[in-house]
Amino acid sequence: MTDSTTNDATNTAKRATEDMASKMTDQIKAAGDTMRKSGERIAETGTELGMRLLDQAEANTREAFAAMRAAAHAKDVAEVMRIQSDYMRDQSKRAMDQAREIGELITSYGRDTIGQMTNKG
């Protein structure tokens, strides 16, 4: 091998190594960006979930106090029983709706996170 051939082979190998290192660096940066975005989404979802739960607790408390006020003003035991029955029926429906809402939020979050981690979101 001549010196020129050796230099050409060395330069070619050096360029190939630099190209491979550059591609690996780009892939690592992309993976880091994906993880950062997923982390941000986790924080946003945690905040949103916490606020929804607080809103639901506030609504439940407000409805409970309204029922207690109505029962306190009832004219007889039959009216108290009707108020209590109505409250329990409404609270059961509210609890199911709230559970559905939280379940949908968590499901949506899961889909978003998986999509981001697989670069489909």
Secondary structure as a PSIPRED ss2 file (coil, helix, strand):
# PSIPRED VFORMAT (PSIPRED V4.0)

   1 M C   1.000  0.000  0.000
   2 T C   1.000  0.000  0.000
   3 D H   0.000  1.000  0.000
   4 S H   0.000  1.000  0.000
   5 T H   0.000  1.000  0.000
   6 T H   0.000  1.000  0.000
   7 N H   0.000  1.000  0.000
   8 D H   0.000  1.000  0.000
   9 A H   0.000  1.000  0.000
  10 T H   0.000  1.000  0.000
  11 N H   0.000  1.000  0.000
  12 T H   0.000  1.000  0.000
  13 A H   0.000  1.000  0.000
  14 K H   0.000  1.000  0.000
  15 R H   0.000  1.000  0.000
  16 A H   0.000  1.000  0.000
  17 T H   0.000  1.000  0.000
  18 E H   0.000  1.000  0.000
  19 D H   0.000  1.000  0.000
  20 M H   0.000  1.000  0.000
  21 A H   0.000  1.000  0.000
  22 S H   0.000  1.000  0.000
  23 K H   0.000  1.000  0.000
  24 M H   0.000  1.000  0.000
  25 T H   0.000  1.000  0.000
  26 D H   0.000  1.000  0.000
  27 Q H   0.000  1.000  0.000
  28 I H   0.000  1.000  0.000
  29 K H   0.000  1.000  0.000
  30 A H   0.000  1.000  0.000
  31 A H   0.000  1.000  0.000
  32 G H   0.000  1.000  0.000
  33 D H   0.000  1.000  0.000
  34 T H   0.000  1.000  0.000
  35 M H   0.000  1.000  0.000
  36 R H   0.000  1.000  0.000
  37 K H   0.000  1.000  0.000
  38 S H   0.000  1.000  0.000
  39 G H   0.000  1.000  0.000
  40 E H   0.000  1.000  0.000
  41 R H   0.000  1.000  0.000
  42 I H   0.000  1.000  0.000
  43 A H   0.000  1.000  0.000
  44 E H   0.000  1.000  0.000
  45 T H   0.000  1.000  0.000
  46 G H   0.000  1.000  0.000
  47 T H   0.000  1.000  0.000
  48 E H   0.000  1.000  0.000
  49 L H   0.000  1.000  0.000
  50 G H   0.000  1.000  0.000
  51 M H   0.000  1.000  0.000
  52 R H   0.000  1.000  0.000
  53 L H   0.000  1.000  0.000
  54 L H   0.000  1.000  0.000
  55 D H   0.000  1.000  0.000
  56 Q H   0.000  1.000  0.000
  57 A H   0.000  1.000  0.000
  58 E H   0.000  1.000  0.000
  59 A H   0.000  1.000  0.000
  60 N H   0.000  1.000  0.000
  61 T H   0.000  1.000  0.000
  62 R H   0.000  1.000  0.000
  63 E H   0.000  1.000  0.000
  64 A H   0.000  1.000  0.000
  65 F H   0.000  1.000  0.000
  66 A H   0.000  1.000  0.000
  67 A H   0.000  1.000  0.000
  68 M H   0.000  1.000  0.000
  69 R H   0.000  1.000  0.000
  70 A H   0.000  1.000  0.000
  71 A H   0.000  1.000  0.000
  72 A H   0.000  1.000  0.000
  73 H C   1.000  0.000  0.000
  74 A C   1.000  0.000  0.000
  75 K C   1.000  0.000  0.000
  76 D C   1.000  0.000  0.000
  77 V H   0.000  1.000  0.000
  78 A H   0.000  1.000  0.000
  79 E H   0.000  1.000  0.000
  80 V H   0.000  1.000  0.000
  81 M H   0.000  1.000  0.000
  82 R H   0.000  1.000  0.000
  83 I H   0.000  1.000  0.000
  84 Q H   0.000  1.000  0.000
  85 S H   0.000  1.000  0.000
  86 D H   0.000  1.000  0.000
  87 Y H   0.000  1.000  0.000
  88 M H   0.000  1.000  0.000
  89 R H   0.000  1.000  0.000
  90 D H   0.000  1.000  0.000
  91 Q H   0.000  1.000  0.000
  92 S H   0.000  1.000  0.000
  93 K H   0.000  1.000  0.000
  94 R H   0.000  1.000  0.000
  95 A H   0.000  1.000  0.000
  96 M H   0.000  1.000  0.000
  97 D H   0.000  1.000  0.000
  98 Q H   0.000  1.000  0.000
  99 A H   0.000  1.000  0.000
 100 R H   0.000  1.000  0.000
 101 E H   0.000  1.000  0.000
 102 I H   0.000  1.000  0.000
 103 G H   0.000  1.000  0.000
 104 E H   0.000  1.000  0.000
 105 L H   0.000  1.000  0.000
 106 I H   0.000  1.000  0.000
 107 T H   0.000  1.000  0.000
 108 S H   0.000  1.000  0.000
 109 Y H   0.000  1.000  0.000
 110 G H   0.000  1.000  0.000
 111 R H   0.000  1.000  0.000
 112 D H   0.000  1.000  0.000
 113 T H   0.000  1.000  0.000
 114 I H   0.000  1.000  0.000
 115 G H   0.000  1.000  0.000
 116 Q H   0.000  1.000  0.000
 117 M H   0.000  1.000  0.000
 118 T C   1.000  0.000  0.000
 119 N C   1.000  0.000  0.000
 120 K C   1.000  0.000  0.000
 121 G C   1.000  0.000  0.000
